[in-house]
Amino acid sequence: MRAIGKFIATSGIKPGERLPTERQLMQTLAVGRSTVREVIRKLQALGVVESRKGSGTYLKRAFSADAIHMPLVIDATLLRDRLLQTLEVRRGLETEVSALAALRATPEDIAVIEVKLDIMEAVHLEKGTSGPEDLAFHLAIYDASHNPLFGQLLERMREAFESFFDEPFDRPDFARRSFRFHRELFDAIVRRDPETARLKTLAILEIVEEDIKDMSK
């Protein structure tokens, strides 16, 4: 990942310009197609590049290759421990990033967050749970902070989230009580109310922590 990140960062490509094709990256860097696709996926998650259907992949913002890292490995054997460790970090990050989003979000950012929230709510109402959609909602808030380091840190913790969201302790009602706070968090961001955004984020994470502890007894 670092080699491809370094190539993009030092290639002279400017934000808004198209990256080389998959084949060109494979040939230039002597790596396989799966490696290129995985790195592009990670850079998309970090908000560095975007793929446009039928057109290619474009650089969204300038970045330093030194800021790109492989996913964080949380050294714990039990899922419960991994999640609680991750949650401790998320609490500090997400309360701050929600407040920053309330202060910095552009109308375009707010529109994206609302789309992600609508999707999350629709899936939640249909299935009773919405793990991946919930993560997409929070990623949109991270992007709205306009500090790419937040997105990088969340990307490094995604493994813990994704492995859990497949089967949250076999309980489809996991963290269901936090559902309404997501809309209230969005409303606080729209109102430019950072303190309420912090409080709603804390409310969500407190319920998640309670359910992890309760369901894993």
C-alpha positions in Angstrom: 0.0 0.0 0.0 2.8 2.4 0.9 4.4 2.0 -2.6 1.2 2.8 -4.4 0.5 5.7 -2.0 4.0 7.0 -2.6 3.6 6.8 -6.4 0.3 8.7 -6.3 1.6 11.3 -3.9 4.8 12.0 -5.9 3.5 11.5 -9.5 2.4 15.1 -9.9 -1.3 14.2 -10.2 -3.4 17.1 -8.9 -6.7 16.9 -7.1 -9.4 16.5 -9.8 -7.1 14.6 -12.2 -7.4 11.0 -13.1 -5.1 8.3 -11.8 -3.4 5.8 -14.1 -5.5 2.8 -15.0 -5.2 -0.4 -13.0 -3.1 -2.0 -15.7 -0.7 1.0 -15.7 -0.3 0.8 -12.0 0.3 -2.9 -12.1 3.0 -2.5 -14.7 4.7 0.5 -13.2 4.8 -1.0 -9.7 5.0 -4.7 -10.5 2.0 -5.6 -8.3 -1.1 -7.7 -9.0 -4.6 -6.5 -9.8 -6.0 -7.5 -6.4 -3.3 -5.4 -4.7 -4.1 -2.3 -6.7 -7.9 -2.7 -6.1 -7.4 -3.2 -2.4 -5.3 -0.1 -2.1 -7.7 2.0 -4.2 -10.5 0.8 -1.9 -8.6 1.9 1.2 -7.8 5.3 -0.4 -11.5 5.7 -1.2 -12.4 5.0 2.4 -9.8 7.7 3.5 -11.4 10.2 1.1 -8.2 10.5 -1.0 -9.6 9.2 -4.3 -13.0 8.6 -5.8 -14.1 6.2 -8.6 -16.4 7.5 -11.3 -18.3 4.9 -13.2 -17.1 4.6 -16.8 -14.5 7.3 -16.3 -11.8 6.0 -13.9 -10.4 6.9 -10.5 -9.7 10.5 -9.6 -7.6 12.2 -6.9 -9.8 14.1 -4.5 -7.2 15.7 -2.3 -3.5 16.0 -2.0 -1.9 13.8 0.6 1.5 12.6 1.9 2.4 8.9 1.4 3.8 9.0 5.0 0.2 9.5 6.2 -1.0 6.2 4.7 -0.9 3.1 6.9 -2.1 -0.4 6.9 -5.0 -1.3 9.1 -4.5 -1.3 12.8 -4.3 -4.8 14.4 -6.0 -4.9 17.8 -4.1 -7.4 19.8 -6.9 -9.2 21.7 -8.3 -12.7 21.4 -11.8 -12.2 22.4 -14.3 -10.2 20.3 -15.7 -8.5 23.3 -12.3 -7.2 24.4 -11.5 -6.0 20.8 -14.8 -4.1 20.6 -14.4 -2.5 24.0 -10.8 -1.5 23.2 -12.0 0.0 19.9 -14.9 1.7 21.6 -12.6 3.5 24.0 -10.7 5.0 21.1 -13.9 5.8 19.2 -15.4 7.7 22.1 -12.5 10.2 22.0 -12.4 10.4 18.3 -16.1 10.5 17.5 -17.2 13.1 20.0 -14.6 15.5 18.7 -15.3 14.7 15.0 -19.0 15.2 15.4 -18.4 18.6 17.0 -16.0 19.5 14.1 -18.6 18.3 11.5 -21.2 20.6 13.1 -18.8 23.5 12.7 -17.3 22.7 9.3 -19.8 20.7 7.3 -20.6 22.1 3.9 -24.1 21.9 2.4 -22.7 19.1 0.2 -21.4 17.2 3.3 -24.7 17.5 5.0 -26.5 16.1 1.9 -24.2 13.1 1.9 -24.6 12.5 5.6 -28.4 12.7 5.2 -28.3 10.2 2.3 -26.3 7.7 4.4 -28.7 8.3 7.4 -31.7 7.6 5.2 -30.2 4.4 3.9 -29.2 3.3 7.4 -32.8 4.0 8.7 -34.4 2.1 5.9 -32.2 -0.9 6.4 -32.7 -0.8 10.1 -36.5 -0.7 9.8 -36.4 -3.6 7.4 -33.9 -5.8 9.1 -33.7 -4.5 12.7 -30.0 -3.9 12.3 -27.8 -1.9 10.0 -24.1 -2.4 10.8 -22.4 -1.5 7.5 -24.9 1.3 6.9 -24.2 2.7 10.3 -20.5 2.7 9.6 -21.1 4.5 6.3 -23.1 7.2 8.2 -20.2 7.7 10.7 -17.6 7.8 7.9 -19.6 10.6 6.2 -19.4 12.6 9.4 -15.7 12.0 9.6 -15.4 13.3 6.1 -17.4 16.4 7.1 -14.8 17.3 9.7 -12.4 18.1 6.8 -9.5 16.5 8.8 -8.4 13.4 6.9 -6.5 12.1 9.9 -9.9 11.2 11.5 -10.8 9.1 8.5 -7.4 7.4 8.5 -7.8 6.4 12.1 -11.2 5.0 11.6 -10.0 3.1 8.6 -7.4 1.5 10.8 -10.0 0.2 13.1 -12.5 -1.0 10.5 -11.4 -4.7 10.8 -12.9 -4.8 14.3 -16.2 -3.2 13.2 -16.6 -5.3 10.0 -15.9 -8.7 11.7 -18.5 -7.8 14.4 -21.2 -6.5 12.1 -21.5 -9.8 10.3 -23.0 -11.4 13.5 -23.3 -9.0 16.5 -23.5 -11.8 19.1 -26.3 -13.3 17.1 -28.5 -10.5 18.3 -30.3 -8.6 15.5 -31.4 -6.0 18.1 -27.9 -5.0 19.1 -27.7 -1.3 19.9 -31.3 -0.8 18.7 -31.8 1.7 21.5 -29.2 4.0 19.9 -31.2 4.2 16.6 -33.0 7.5 17.3 -29.9 9.3 18.4 -28.4 9.1 14.9 -31.1 11.3 13.5 -30.7 13.7 16.5 -26.9 13.8 15.9 -27.6 14.7 12.2 -30.0 17.4 13.3 -27.3 18.9 15.6 -24.8 19.0 12.8 -27.4 20.7 10.6 -28.0 23.3 13.3 -24.3 23.9 13.8 -24.6 22.8 17.4 -21.2 21.1 18.3 -22.1 20.5 22.0 -25.3 18.7 21.2 -23.5 16.7 18.5 -21.0 15.6 21.2 -23.7 14.6 23.6 -25.7 12.6 20.9 -22.5 10.8 19.9 -21.8 9.9 23.5 -25.4 8.6 23.9 -24.9 6.3 20.9 -21.6 5.0 22.2 -22.8 4.5 25.7 -25.6 2.2 24.4 -23.2 0.3 22.2 -20.9 -0.3 25.2 -23.8 -1.4 27.4 -25.1 -3.9 24.8 -21.6 -5.3 24.2 -21.2 -5.9 27.9 -24.7 -7.3 28.3 -24.8 -9.6 25.3 -21.3 -11.0 25.8 -21.9 -12.2 29.4 
